[in-house]
Amino acid sequence: MTLPRLSELYANEKLRFLAVGGWNTLVGYLVFVLFHITLEARWGVMMTLVASYCVALPHSFLTQRLVVFRSQRHWFPEFGRFVISNSSIFIANLLLLPLAKVLTGANTALLQAAFLVVSTVASYLVHKHFTFSR
């Protein structure tokens, strides 16, 4: 059995999505945790989530567009679809995170980590079939 070359792995869109998605998830989660530690006491959980989303979104768009889907189309319509796609997932997060915190009393950062698993799968499906499919 031979191991695939790095170039062969990079040629696979799904593997690129997982790698970039992992990177984007790490960046977004670290931004969230930083804001959680520094701002949540003053801003509350919802504003902390909104602020971290606004920081992570443009970074995520660029990496998905350039590395994963390698789009050559005009960026503006794709960014619009990206915002719609990510915002739908984000709104679910915005509604479910505070609810889960109230219902469970669990740590906000741990609850957000659980949501990341679900949102990663949803994100791939939406971007593959809507955001970058045209």
N, CA, C and O atoms as CSV, one atom per row, in Angstrom:
chain,resi,resn,atom,element,x,y,z
A,1,MET,N,N,0.843,-1.183,0.000
A,1,MET,CA,C,0.000,0.000,0.000
A,1,MET,C,C,0.886,1.244,0.000
A,1,MET,O,O,1.785,1.380,0.830
A,2,THR,N,N,0.623,2.129,-0.925
A,2,THR,CA,C,1.393,3.368,-0.973
A,2,THR,C,C,0.513,4.520,-0.515
A,2,THR,O,O,-0.694,4.544,-0.752
A,3,LEU,N,N,1.135,5.445,0.129
A,3,LEU,CA,C,0.422,6.631,0.580
A,3,LEU,C,C,0.264,7.597,-0.584
A,3,LEU,O,O,1.168,7.730,-1.409
A,4,PRO,N,N,-0.884,8.273,-0.657
A,4,PRO,CA,C,-1.060,9.240,-1.740
A,4,PRO,C,C,-0.130,10.436,-1.554
A,4,PRO,O,O,0.220,10.817,-0.437
A,5,ARG,N,N,0.246,10.996,-2.661
A,5,ARG,CA,C,1.084,12.195,-2.612
A,5,ARG,C,C,0.244,13.384,-2.169
A,5,ARG,O,O,-0.977,13.393,-2.321
A,6,LEU,N,N,0.912,14.372,-1.624
A,6,LEU,CA,C,0.228,15.571,-1.171
A,6,LEU,C,C,-0.543,16.220,-2.310
A,6,LEU,O,O,-1.650,16.715,-2.100
A,7,SER,N,N,0.022,16.225,-3.510
A,7,SER,CA,C,-0.668,16.829,-4.654
A,7,SER,C,C,-1.954,16.078,-4.996
A,7,SER,O,O,-2.928,16.687,-5.438
A,8,GLU,N,N,-1.962,14.762,-4.793
A,8,GLU,CA,C,-3.176,13.979,-5.035
A,8,GLU,C,C,-4.241,14.299,-3.990
A,8,GLU,O,O,-5.427,14.384,-4.311
A,9,LEU,N,N,-3.822,14.473,-2.764
A,9,LEU,CA,C,-4.763,14.850,-1.713
A,9,LEU,C,C,-5.332,16.241,-1.974
A,9,LEU,O,O,-6.527,16.474,-1.797
A,10,TYR,N,N,-4.468,17.158,-2.395
A,10,TYR,CA,C,-4.900,18.530,-2.658
A,10,TYR,C,C,-5.867,18.596,-3.836
A,10,TYR,O,O,-6.690,19.509,-3.910
A,11,ALA,N,N,-5.778,17.648,-4.748
A,11,ALA,CA,C,-6.664,17.631,-5.915
A,11,ALA,C,C,-8.097,17.257,-5.540
A,11,ALA,O,O,-9.016,17.513,-6.319
A,12,ASN,N,N,-8.304,16.671,-4.395
A,12,ASN,CA,C,-9.622,16.221,-3.968
A,12,ASN,C,C,-10.362,17.352,-3.251
A,12,ASN,O,O,-9.939,17.810,-2.190
A,13,GLU,N,N,-11.477,17.798,-3.849
A,13,GLU,CA,C,-12.235,18.922,-3.294
A,13,GLU,C,C,-12.726,18.650,-1.874
A,13,GLU,O,O,-12.685,19.537,-1.022
A,14,LYS,N,N,-13.183,17.446,-1.623
A,14,LYS,CA,C,-13.696,17.131,-0.287
A,14,LYS,C,C,-12.593,17.200,0.769
A,14,LYS,O,O,-12.817,17.672,1.883
A,15,LEU,N,N,-11.415,16.729,0.409
A,15,LEU,CA,C,-10.304,16.818,1.362
A,15,LEU,C,C,-9.869,18.263,1.565
A,15,LEU,O,O,-9.525,18.667,2.676
A,16,ARG,N,N,-9.887,19.043,0.480
A,16,ARG,CA,C,-9.578,20.473,0.629
A,16,ARG,C,C,-10.608,21.132,1.540
A,16,ARG,O,O,-10.260,21.940,2.401
A,17,PHE,N,N,-11.889,20.779,1.343
A,17,PHE,CA,C,-12.930,21.356,2.187
A,17,PHE,C,C,-12.697,21.004,3.652
A,17,PHE,O,O,-12.816,21.859,4.529
A,18,LEU,N,N,-12.368,19.756,3.910
A,18,LEU,CA,C,-12.122,19.354,5.297
A,18,LEU,C,C,-10.928,20.079,5.895
A,18,LEU,O,O,-10.975,20.523,7.043
A,19,ALA,N,N,-9.861,20.198,5.121
A,19,ALA,CA,C,-8.667,20.892,5.623
A,19,ALA,C,C,-8.951,22.373,5.854
A,19,ALA,O,O,-8.648,22.912,6.919
A,20,VAL,N,N,-9.531,23.020,4.860
A,20,VAL,CA,C,-9.844,24.447,4.985
A,20,VAL,C,C,-10.937,24.655,6.024
A,20,VAL,O,O,-10.890,25.604,6.807
A,21,GLY,N,N,-11.919,23.762,6.026
A,21,GLY,CA,C,-12.971,23.852,7.034
A,21,GLY,C,C,-12.419,23.702,8.438
A,21,GLY,O,O,-12.846,24.397,9.359
A,22,GLY,N,N,-11.470,22.795,8.598
A,22,GLY,CA,C,-10.818,22.659,9.897
A,22,GLY,C,C,-10.088,23.924,10.296
A,22,GLY,O,O,-10.175,24.379,11.437
A,23,TRP,N,N,-9.369,24.486,9.339
A,23,TRP,CA,C,-8.660,25.743,9.593
A,23,TRP,C,C,-9.649,26.861,9.935
A,23,TRP,O,O,-9.466,27.574,10.922
A,24,ASN,N,N,-10.695,27.013,9.117
A,24,ASN,CA,C,-11.684,28.065,9.361
A,24,ASN,C,C,-12.405,27.854,10.690
A,24,ASN,O,O,-12.690,28.812,11.407
A,25,THR,N,N,-12.696,26.607,11.009
A,25,THR,CA,C,-13.336,26.295,12.286
A,25,THR,C,C,-12.430,26.686,13.446
A,25,THR,O,O,-12.880,27.284,14.424
A,26,LEU,N,N,-11.168,26.349,13.331
A,26,LEU,CA,C,-10.213,26.715,14.376
A,26,LEU,C,C,-10.128,28.230,14.530
A,26,LEU,O,O,-10.193,28.748,15.645
A,27,VAL,N,N,-9.983,28.936,13.419
A,27,VAL,CA,C,-9.904,30.404,13.472
A,27,VAL,C,C,-11.180,30.983,14.082
A,27,VAL,O,O,-11.116,31.805,14.997
A,28,GLY,N,N,-12.340,30.553,13.575
A,28,GLY,CA,C,-13.610,31.065,14.085
A,28,GLY,C,C,-13.823,30.746,15.554
A,28,GLY,O,O,-14.295,31.589,16.316
A,29,TYR,N,N,-13.478,29.535,15.949
A,29,TYR,CA,C,-13.646,29.140,17.340
A,29,TYR,C,C,-12.699,29.912,18.257
A,29,TYR,O,O,-13.094,30.330,19.345
A,30,LEU,N,N,-11.460,30.101,17.827
A,30,LEU,CA,C,-10.514,30.868,18.644
A,30,LEU,C,C,-10.948,32.323,18.784
A,30,LEU,O,O,-10.808,32.918,19.853
A,31,VAL,N,N,-11.473,32.892,17.707
A,31,VAL,CA,C,-12.006,34.257,17.790
A,31,VAL,C,C,-13.173,34.283,18.782
A,31,VAL,O,O,-13.263,35.180,19.621
A,32,PHE,N,N,-14.067,33.286,18.676
A,32,PHE,CA,C,-15.196,33.211,19.605
A,32,PHE,C,C,-14.717,33.090,21.055
A,32,PHE,O,O,-15.206,33.807,21.928
A,33,VAL,N,N,-13.777,32.198,21.314
A,33,VAL,CA,C,-13.285,32.002,22.683
A,33,VAL,C,C,-12.612,33.274,23.197
A,33,VAL,O,O,-12.797,33.653,24.354
A,34,LEU,N,N,-11.835,33.927,22.343
A,34,LEU,CA,C,-11.209,35.189,22.740
A,34,LEU,C,C,-12.267,36.221,23.126
A,34,LEU,O,O,-12.149,36.883,24.157
A,35,PHE,N,N,-13.301,36.354,22.294
A,35,PHE,CA,C,-14.377,37.295,22.605
A,35,PHE,C,C,-15.167,36.832,23.835
A,35,PHE,O,O,-15.598,37.658,24.640
A,36,HIS,N,N,-15.357,35.529,23.980
A,36,HIS,CA,C,-16.049,34.974,25.144
A,36,HIS,C,C,-15.305,35.360,26.430
A,36,HIS,O,O,-15.922,35.779,27.409
A,37,ILE,N,N,-13.998,35.217,26.416
A,37,ILE,CA,C,-13.187,35.516,27.600
A,37,ILE,C,C,-13.148,37.014,27.884
A,37,ILE,O,O,-13.234,37.434,29.038
A,38,THR,N,N,-13.020,37.813,26.833
A,38,THR,CA,C,-12.789,39.245,27.032
A,38,THR,C,C,-14.051,40.103,27.012
A,38,THR,O,O,-14.069,41.175,27.617
A,39,LEU,N,N,-15.099,39.659,26.336
A,39,LEU,CA,C,-16.243,40.537,26.120
A,39,LEU,C,C,-17.583,40.022,26.628
A,39,LEU,O,O,-18.493,40.819,26.856
A,40,GLU,N,N,-17.730,38.726,26.809
A,40,GLU,CA,C,-19.058,38.178,27.100
A,40,GLU,C,C,-19.677,38.736,28.370
A,40,GLU,O,O,-20.892,38.927,28.425
A,41,ALA,N,N,-18.880,38.999,29.383
A,41,ALA,CA,C,-19.424,39.531,30.635
A,41,ALA,C,C,-20.099,40.881,30.416
A,41,ALA,O,O,-21.083,41.204,31.083
A,42,ARG,N,N,-19.570,41.669,29.483
A,42,ARG,CA,C,-20.146,42.983,29.191
A,42,ARG,C,C,-21.172,42.938,28.068
A,42,ARG,O,O,-22.175,43.650,28.116
A,43,TRP,N,N,-20.930,42.109,27.059
A,43,TRP,CA,C,-21.771,42.107,25.862
A,43,TRP,C,C,-22.867,41.056,25.879
A,43,TRP,O,O,-23.880,41.211,25.196
A,44,GLY,N,N,-22.687,39.999,26.640
A,44,GLY,CA,C,-23.626,38.885,26.620
A,44,GLY,C,C,-23.255,37.894,25.528
A,44,GLY,O,O,-22.438,38.179,24.653
A,45,VAL,N,N,-23.872,36.737,25.603
A,45,VAL,CA,C,-23.509,35.651,24.699
A,45,VAL,C,C,-23.875,35.955,23.244
A,45,VAL,O,O,-23.117,35.604,22.340
A,46,MET,N,N,-25.012,36.594,23.002
A,46,MET,CA,C,-25.431,36.832,21.618
A,46,MET,C,C,-24.529,37.833,20.908
A,46,MET,O,O,-24.144,37.608,19.760
A,47,MET,N,N,-24.189,38.922,21.564
A,47,MET,CA,C,-23.311,39.914,20.927
A,47,MET,C,C,-21.897,39.367,20.756
A,47,MET,O,O,-21.210,39.699,19.790
A,48,THR,N,N,-21.470,38.537,21.688
A,48,THR,CA,C,-20.169,37.881,21.550
A,48,THR,C,C,-20.154,37.013,20.300
A,48,THR,O,O,-19.184,37.017,19.543
A,49,LEU,N,N,-21.223,36.279,20.092
A,49,LEU,CA,C,-21.338,35.423,18.916
A,49,LEU,C,C,-21.394,36.245,17.631
A,49,LEU,O,O,-20.750,35.890,16.644
A,50,VAL,N,N,-22.153,37.333,17.631
A,50,VAL,CA,C,-22.249,38.204,16.448
A,50,VAL,C,C,-20.883,38.791,16.102
A,50,VAL,O,O,-20.477,38.779,14.939
A,51,ALA,N,N,-20.182,39.298,17.093
A,51,ALA,CA,C,-18.870,39.910,16.844
A,51,ALA,C,C,-17.874,38.896,16.295
A,51,ALA,O,O,-17.130,39.201,15.363
A,52,SER,N,N,-17.854,37.707,16.859
A,52,SER,CA,C,-16.914,36.699,16.365
A,52,SER,C,C,-17.276,36.262,14.952
A,52,SER,O,O,-16.387,35.981,14.148
A,53,TYR,N,N,-18.543,36.202,14.643
A,53,TYR,CA,C,-19.009,35.860,13.290
A,53,TYR,C,C,-18.538,36.902,12.275
A,53,TYR,O,O,-18.055,36.553,11.198
A,54,CYS,N,N,-18.679,38.167,12.620
A,54,CYS,CA,C,-18.280,39.250,11.702
A,54,CYS,C,C,-16.780,39.237,11.414
A,54,CYS,O,O,-16.359,39.628,10.325
A,55,VAL,N,N,-15.989,38.802,12.351
A,55,VAL,CA,C,-14.544,38.707,12.147
A,55,VAL,C,C,-14.192,37.483,11.302
A,55,VAL,O,O,-13.342,37.564,10.415
A,56,ALA,N,N,-14.840,36.358,11.573
A,56,ALA,CA,C,-14.486,35.101,10.913
A,56,ALA,C,C,-15.043,34.974,9.491
A,56,ALA,O,O,-14.447,34.273,8.673
A,57,LEU,N,N,-16.152,35.620,9.174
A,57,LEU,CA,C,-16.829,35.432,7.883
A,57,LEU,C,C,-15.976,35.770,6.666
A,57,LEU,O,O,-15.868,34.930,5.772
A,58,PRO,N,N,-15.364,36.949,6.578
A,58,PRO,CA,C,-14.559,37.248,5.377
A,58,PRO,C,C,-13.374,36.295,5.206
A,58,PRO,O,O,-13.041,35.916,4.083
A,59,HIS,N,N,-12.748,35.914,6.292
A,59,HIS,CA,C,-11.642,34.955,6.234
A,59,HIS,C,C,-12.129,33.626,5.652
A,59,HIS,O,O,-11.482,33.047,4.780
A,60,SER,N,N,-13.250,33.162,6.132
A,60,SER,CA,C,-13.802,31.893,5.672
A,60,SER,C,C,-14.176,31.951,4.189
A,60,SER,O,O,-13.917,31.002,3.449
A,61,PHE,N,N,-14.776,33.046,3.758
A,61,PHE,CA,C,-15.142,33.188,2.342
A,61,PHE,C,C,-13.912,33.083,1.450
A,61,PHE,O,O,-13.918,32.349,0.462
A,62,LEU,N,N,-12.880,33.800,1.789
A,62,LEU,CA,C,-11.676,33.784,0.953
A,62,LEU,C,C,-11.056,32.395,0.862
A,62,LEU,O,O,-10.673,31.959,-0.224
A,63,THR,N,N,-10.954,31.711,1.967
A,63,THR,CA,C,-10.334,30.387,1.920
A,63,THR,C,C,-11.213,29.379,1.184
A,63,THR,O,O,-10.703,28.547,0.433
A,64,GLN,N,N,-12.518,29.446,1.391
A,64,GLN,CA,C,-13.416,28.531,0.674
A,64,GLN,C,C,-13.393,28.816,-0.828
A,64,GLN,O,O,-13.323,27.894,-1.640
A,65,ARG,N,N,-13.452,30.062,-1.179
A,65,ARG,CA,C,-13.517,30.450,-2.587
A,65,ARG,C,C,-12.230,30.126,-3.332
A,65,ARG,O,O,-12.261,29.560,-4.425
A,66,LEU,N,N,-11.098,30.488,-2.736
A,66,LEU,CA,C,-9.826,30.360,-3.438
A,66,LEU,C,C,-9.208,28.970,-3.333
A,66,LEU,O,O,-8.644,28.466,-4.305
A,67,VAL,N,N,-9.308,28.357,-2.177
A,67,VAL,CA,C,-8.625,27.083,-1.970
A,67,VAL,C,C,-9.536,25.886,-2.258
A,67,VAL,O,O,-9.132,24.955,-2.955
A,68,VAL,N,N,-10.744,25.905,-1.732
A,68,VAL,CA,C,-11.608,24.728,-1.859
A,68,VAL,C,C,-12.257,24.647,-3.231
A,68,VAL,O,O,-12.072,23.668,-3.954
A,69,PHE,N,N,-13.015,25.670,-3.589
A,69,PHE,CA,C,-13.806,25.607,-4.813
A,69,PHE,C,C,-13.114,26.247,-6.010
A,69,PHE,O,O,-13.590,26.138,-7.140
A,70,ARG,N,N,-12.002,26.907,-5.761
A,70,ARG,CA,C,-11.160,27.490,-6.810
A,70,ARG,C,C,-11.962,28.303,-7.830
A,70,ARG,O,O,-11.765,28.185,-9.039
A,71,SER,N,N,-12.838,29.102,-7.327
A,71,SER,CA,C,-13.742,29.854,-8.194
A,71,SER,C,C,-13.011,30.965,-8.938
A,71,SER,O,O,-12.167,31.664,-8.377
A,72,GLN,N,N,-13.353,31.107,-10.195
A,72,GLN,CA,C,-12.823,32.184,-11.032
A,72,GLN,C,C,-13.921,33.199,-11.364
A,72,GLN,O,O,-13.677,34.171,-12.079
A,73,ARG,N,N,-15.110,32.972,-10.850
A,73,ARG,CA,C,-16.238,33.861,-11.139
A,73,ARG,C,C,-16.091,35.168,-10.358
A,73,ARG,O,O,-15.248,35.303,-9.471
A,74,HIS,N,N,-16.947,36.121,-10.726
A,74,HIS,CA,C,-16.948,37.389,-10.011
A,74,HIS,C,C,-17.252,37.100,-8.532
A,74,HIS,O,O,-18.170,36.346,-8.208
A,75,TRP,N,N,-16.481,37.702,-7.668
A,75,TRP,CA,C,-16.559,37.391,-6.242
A,75,TRP,C,C,-17.819,37.913,-5.569
A,75,TRP,O,O,-18.284,37.312,-4.600
A,76,PHE,N,N,-18.388,39.016,-6.055
A,76,PHE,CA,C,-19.479,39.662,-5.318
A,76,PHE,C,C,-20.743,38.798,-5.217
A,76,PHE,O,O,-21.273,38.642,-4.117
A,77,PRO,N,N,-21.247,38.228,-6.328
A,77,PRO,CA,C,-22.426,37.356,-6.187
A,77,PRO,C,C,-22.153,36.136,-5.303
A,77,PRO,O,O,-23.018,35.700,-4.544
A,78,GLU,N,N,-20.954,35.603,-5.414
A,78,GLU,CA,C,-20.610,34.464,-4.565
A,78,GLU,C,C,-20.557,34.871,-3.097
A,78,GLU,O,O,-20.986,34.121,-2.220
A,79,PHE,N,N,-20.034,36.049,-2.840
A,79,PHE,CA,C,-19.997,36.508,-1.455
A,79,PHE,C,C,-21.416,36.680,-0.923
A,79,PHE,O,O,-21.688,36.357,0.233
A,80,GLY,N,N,-22.320,37.185,-1.758
A,80,GLY,CA,C,-23.719,37.308,-1.347
A,80,GLY,C,C,-24.328,35.961,-0.985
A,80,GLY,O,O,-24.983,35.826,0.048
A,81,ARG,N,N,-24.110,34.968,-1.839
A,81,ARG,CA,C,-24.621,33.625,-1.544
A,81,ARG,C,C,-23.929,33.034,-0.315
A,81,ARG,O,O,-24.552,32.326,0.477
A,82,PHE,N,N,-22.647,33.330,-0.164
A,82,PHE,CA,C,-21.899,32.851,0.995
A,82,PHE,C,C,-22.477,33.442,2.284
A,82,PHE,O,O,-22.646,32.739,3.281
A,83,VAL,N,N,-22.773,34.727,2.246
A,83,VAL,CA,C,-23.350,35.386,3.424
A,83,VAL,C,C,-24.716,34.785,3.746
A,83,VAL,O,O,-25.020,34.520,4.909
A,84,ILE,N,N,-25.543,34.570,2.717
A,84,ILE,CA,C,-26.858,33.953,2.939
A,84,ILE,C,C,-26.698,32.560,3.546
A,84,ILE,O,O,-27.365,32.213,4.521
A,85,SER,N,N,-25.810,31.778,2.959
A,85,SER,CA,C,-25.597,30.404,3.436
A,85,SER,C,C,-25.089,30.384,4.870
A,85,SER,O,O,-25.650,29.711,5.734
A,86,ASN,N,N,-24.030,31.122,5.106
A,86,ASN,CA,C,-23.452,31.129,6.447
A,86,ASN,C,C,-24.379,31.781,7.455
A,86,ASN,O,O,-24.431,31.370,8.615
A,87,SER,N,N,-25.111,32.795,7.020
A,87,SER,CA,C,-26.022,33.469,7.942
A,87,SER,C,C,-27.156,32.555,8.378
A,87,SER,O,O,-27.611,32.637,9.519
A,88,SER,N,N,-27.617,31.690,7.490
A,88,SER,CA,C,-28.661,30.735,7.870
A,88,SER,C,C,-28.164,29.809,8.974
A,88,SER,O,O,-28.864,29.555,9.954
A,89,ILE,N,N,-26.962,29.318,8.800
A,89,ILE,CA,C,-26.364,28.460,9.826
A,89,ILE,C,C,-26.104,29.280,11.094
A,89,ILE,O,O,-26.324,28.806,12.209
A,90,PHE,N,N,-25.636,30.506,10.906
A,90,PHE,CA,C,-25.350,31.378,12.039
A,90,PHE,C,C,-26.611,31.698,12.841
A,90,PHE,O,O,-26.575,31.708,14.071
A,91,ILE,N,N,-27.728,31.960,12.151
A,91,ILE,CA,C,-28.978,32.269,12.855
A,91,ILE,C,C,-29.413,31.078,13.706
A,91,ILE,O,O,-29.873,31.242,14.836
A,92,ALA,N,N,-29.262,29.885,13.150
A,92,ALA,CA,C,-29.558,28.692,13.951
A,92,ALA,C,C,-28.663,28.658,15.190
A,92,ALA,O,O,-29.127,28.353,16.288
A,93,ASN,N,N,-27.387,28.971,15.009
A,93,ASN,CA,C,-26.437,29.023,16.122
A,93,ASN,C,C,-26.845,30.094,17.132
A,93,ASN,O,O,-26.806,29.875,18.342
A,94,LEU,N,N,-27.231,31.236,16.618
A,94,LEU,CA,C,-27.620,32.363,17.467
A,94,LEU,C,C,-28.826,32.017,18.336
A,94,LEU,O,O,-28.906,32.431,19.492
A,95,LEU,N,N,-29.753,31.263,17.777
A,95,LEU,CA,C,-30.942,30.876,18.530
A,95,LEU,C,C,-30.674,29.707,19.479
A,95,LEU,O,O,-31.176,29.681,20.603
A,96,LEU,N,N,-29.886,28.753,19.018
A,96,LEU,CA,C,-29.692,27.534,19.800
A,96,LEU,C,C,-28.661,27.663,20.921
A,96,LEU,O,O,-28.811,27.025,21.964
A,97,LEU,N,N,-27.619,28.475,20.729
A,97,LEU,CA,C,-26.582,28.583,21.763
A,97,LEU,C,C,-27.127,29.139,23.081
A,97,LEU,O,O,-26.912,28.524,24.125
A,98,PRO,N,N,-27.825,30.278,23.073
A,98,PRO,CA,C,-28.359,30.774,24.349
A,98,PRO,C,C,-29.398,29.822,24.952
A,98,PRO,O,O,-29.461,29.650,26.169
A,99,LEU,N,N,-30.205,29.209,24.089
A,99,LEU,CA,C,-31.201,28.258,24.578
A,99,LEU,C,C,-30.527,27.067,25.257
A,99,LEU,O,O,-30.929,26.653,26.345
A,100,ALA,N,N,-29.512,26.527,24.616
A,100,ALA,CA,C,-28.781,25.396,25.196
A,100,ALA,C,C,-28.107,25.791,26.506
A,100,ALA,O,O,-28.051,25.000,27.447
A,101,LYS,N,N,-27.599,27.013,26.559
A,101,LYS,CA,C,-26.944,27.487,27.789
A,101,LYS,C,C,-27.956,27.566,28.934
A,101,LYS,O,O,-27.663,27.156,30.057
A,102,VAL,N,N,-29.138,28.091,28.647
A,102,VAL,CA,C,-30.178,28.200,29.674
A,102,VAL,C,C,-30.671,26.817,30.104
A,102,VAL,O,O,-30.844,26.554,31.294
A,103,LEU,N,N,-30.893,25.943,29.134
A,103,LEU,CA,C,-31.445,24.622,29.439
A,103,LEU,C,C,-30.455,23.704,30.148
A,103,LEU,O,O,-30.842,22.913,31.008
A,104,THR,N,N,-29.186,23.810,29.788
A,104,THR,CA,C,-28.197,22.874,30.334
A,104,THR,C,C,-27.294,23.475,31.392
A,104,THR,O,O,-26.788,22.761,32.258
A,105,GLY,N,N,-27.087,24.788,31.331
A,105,GLY,CA,C,-26.136,25.420,32.235
A,105,GLY,C,C,-24.691,25.104,31.891
A,105,GLY,O,O,-23.782,25.426,32.655
A,106,ALA,N,N,-24.479,24.480,30.748
A,106,ALA,CA,C,-23.130,24.084,30.334
A,106,ALA,C,C,-22.305,25.305,29.940
A,106,ALA,O,O,-22.840,26.385,29.693
A,107,ASN,N,N,-21.014,25.109,29.888
A,107,ASN,CA,C,-20.080,26.154,29.483
A,107,ASN,C,C,-20.350,26.571,28.041
A,107,ASN,O,O,-20.513,25.720,27.166
A,108,THR,N,N,-20.397,27.861,27.796
A,108,THR,CA,C,-20.697,28.396,26.471
A,108,THR,C,C,-19.710,27.905,25.417
A,108,THR,O,O,-20.112,27.544,24.311
A,109,ALA,N,N,-18.443,27.889,25.747
A,109,ALA,CA,C,-17.431,27.464,24.776
A,109,ALA,C,C,-17.612,25.992,24.399
A,109,ALA,O,O,-17.402,25.628,23.242
A,110,LEU,N,N,-17.992,25.152,25.343
A,110,LEU,CA,C,-18.223,23.735,25.043
A,110,LEU,C,C,-19.477,23.543,24.193
A,110,LEU,O,O,-19.490,22.719,23.278
A,111,LEU,N,N,-20.514,24.293,24.490
A,111,LEU,CA,C,-21.726,24.222,23.671
A,111,LEU,C,C,-21.433,24.643,22.234
A,111,LEU,O,O,-21.926,24.033,21.286
A,112,GLN,N,N,-20.635,25.680,22.086
A,112,GLN,CA,C,-20.281,26.148,20.744
A,112,GLN,C,C,-19.460,25.096,20.005
A,112,GLN,O,O,-19.620,24.935,18.795
A,113,ALA,N,N,-18.611,24.398,20.688
A,113,ALA,CA,C,-17.824,23.339,20.056
A,113,ALA,C,C,-18.737,22.248,19.500
A,113,ALA,O,O,-18.491,21.734,18.409
A,114,ALA,N,N,-19.780,21.895,20.233
A,114,ALA,CA,C,-20.731,20.886,19.752
A,114,ALA,C,C,-21.463,21.377,18.503
A,114,ALA,O,O,-21.675,20.609,17.564
A,115,PHE,N,N,-21.842,22.634,18.492
A,115,PHE,CA,C,-22.536,23.170,17.319
A,115,PHE,C,C,-21.629,23.173,16.093
A,115,PHE,O,O,-22.111,23.024,14.970
A,116,LEU,N,N,-20.340,23.341,16.291
A,116,LEU,CA,C,-19.400,23.366,15.168
A,116,LEU,C,C,-19.415,22.071,14.366
A,116,LEU,O,O,-19.257,22.098,13.145
A,117,VAL,N,N,-19.599,20.962,15.022
A,117,VAL,CA,C,-19.641,19.676,14.320
A,117,VAL,C,C,-20.817,19.657,13.342
A,117,VAL,O,O,-20.655,19.299,12.176
A,118,VAL,N,N,-21.982,20.039,13.818
A,118,VAL,CA,C,-23.183,20.050,12.982
A,118,VAL,C,C,-23.055,21.082,11.869
A,118,VAL,O,O,-23.404,20.803,10.721
A,119,SER,N,N,-22.568,22.243,12.190
A,119,SER,CA,C,-22.497,23.310,11.191
A,119,SER,C,C,-21.456,23.037,10.110
A,119,SER,O,O,-21.582,23.556,9.001
A,120,THR,N,N,-20.446,22.246,10.400
A,120,THR,CA,C,-19.443,21.903,9.387
A,120,THR,C,C,-20.061,21.074,8.268
A,120,THR,O,O,-19.815,21.335,7.091
A,121,VAL,N,N,-20.850,20.090,8.626
A,121,VAL,CA,C,-21.520,19.256,7.622
A,121,VAL,C,C,-22.505,20.092,6.811
A,121,VAL,O,O,-22.527,20.011,5.583
A,122,ALA,N,N,-23.307,20.884,7.486
A,122,ALA,CA,C,-24.280,21.734,6.797
A,122,ALA,C,C,-23.583,22.714,5.861
A,122,ALA,O,O,-24.059,22.961,4.754
A,123,SER,N,N,-22.479,23.261,6.292
A,123,SER,CA,C,-21.737,24.226,5.490
A,123,SER,C,C,-21.241,23.613,4.184
A,123,SER,O,O,-21.372,24.226,3.125
A,124,TYR,N,N,-20.681,22.427,4.248
A,124,TYR,CA,C,-20.205,21.782,3.014
A,124,TYR,C,C,-21.344,21.597,2.021
A,124,TYR,O,O,-21.207,21.931,0.845
A,125,LEU,N,N,-22.445,21.076,2.485
A,125,LEU,CA,C,-23.571,20.806,1.589
A,125,LEU,C,C,-24.113,22.083,0.957
A,125,LEU,O,O,-24.407,22.112,-0.238
A,126,VAL,N,N,-24.243,23.118,1.744
A,126,VAL,CA,C,-24.769,24.388,1.229
A,126,VAL,C,C,-23.801,25.030,0.242
A,126,VAL,O,O,-24.222,25.487,-0.821
A,127,HIS,N,N,-22.520,25.073,0.570
A,127,HIS,CA,C,-21.556,25.712,-0.330
A,127,HIS,C,C,-21.356,24.907,-1.606
A,127,HIS,O,O,-21.196,25.483,-2.682
A,128,LYS,N,N,-21.363,23.612,-1.499
A,128,LYS,CA,C,-21.185,22.753,-2.674
A,128,LYS,C,C,-22.352,22.908,-3.654
A,128,LYS,O,O,-22.145,22.966,-4.866
A,129,HIS,N,N,-23.568,22.974,-3.126
A,129,HIS,CA,C,-24.750,22.941,-3.984
A,129,HIS,C,C,-25.423,24.293,-4.190
A,129,HIS,O,O,-26.380,24.387,-4.959
A,130,PHE,N,N,-24.951,25.333,-3.525
A,130,PHE,CA,C,-25.573,26.653,-3.683
A,130,PHE,C,C,-24.538,27.759,-3.882
A,130,PHE,O,O,-24.523,28.413,-4.925
A,131,THR,N,N,-23.696,27.966,-2.916
A,131,THR,CA,C,-22.792,29.115,-2.940
A,131,THR,C,C,-21.865,29.125,-4.144
A,131,THR,O,O,-21.775,30.129,-4.851
A,132,PHE,N,N,-21.182,28.027,-4.381
A,132,PHE,CA,C,-20.169,27.974,-5.438
A,132,PHE,C,C,-20.558,27.042,-6.583
A,132,PHE,O,O,-19.691,26.583,-7.327
A,133,SER,N,N,-21.847,26.759,-6.731
A,133,SER,CA,C,-22.270,25.772,-7.730
A,133,SER,C,C,-22.630,26.375,-9.077
A,133,SER,O,O,-22.841,25.626,-10.031
A,134,ARG,N,N,-22.706,27.652,-9.195
A,134,ARG,CA,C,-23.186,28.272,-10.439
A,134,ARG,C,C,-22.071,28.490,-11.425
A,134,ARG,O,O,-22.305,29.002,-12.520
